[in-house]
């Protein structure tokens, strides 16, 4: 707690390490905090610990700015740590964005699950399929999916498969069974490919187009609840 409070205090007065300059050893203190959270099994996320420490500050008006800087600083320390444990950079980048919200002890579990998944025969085909999904969906919001607008056989089958596995994957994630969740998620490979091979996503009817994009956005959101597959190779 003292190390964390020190880090936040220095950030609050603008004393943030730059380049090789770190006169107050904030990088070392940050690594110590991360090591404690990872190895002691506390069910705390980065957001949890930074928010708790910010409550001790008087500068409430700048708390959002300070939190953003501190969270980014913590995230930067993860990659060298996990590279030293044998995880590749793309694996780390696929999980680190989740570290703000998920307990830190789950980061290593997710990394191990992704590493194991990369070694399976299903991995490359699934990654190609899910990246096709990511590449076509817009960043902006679309209307919620309307089942009644799913007119093509391929899109109905994709929706049915997605609906079938969504709850199960959510349950597996809640129980920290990430390898099993990834295995089930990969069952979407064939339905996704069949969808793209047989359905024109950008239909001339705006309502149909947006509905298909809504389905794909829902699928991407499910996949992203485990890892950011756009970062994986």
Order of alpha helices (4+ residues) and beta strands (2+ residues): alpha-alpha-alpha-alpha-alpha-alpha-alpha-alpha-alpha-alpha-alpha
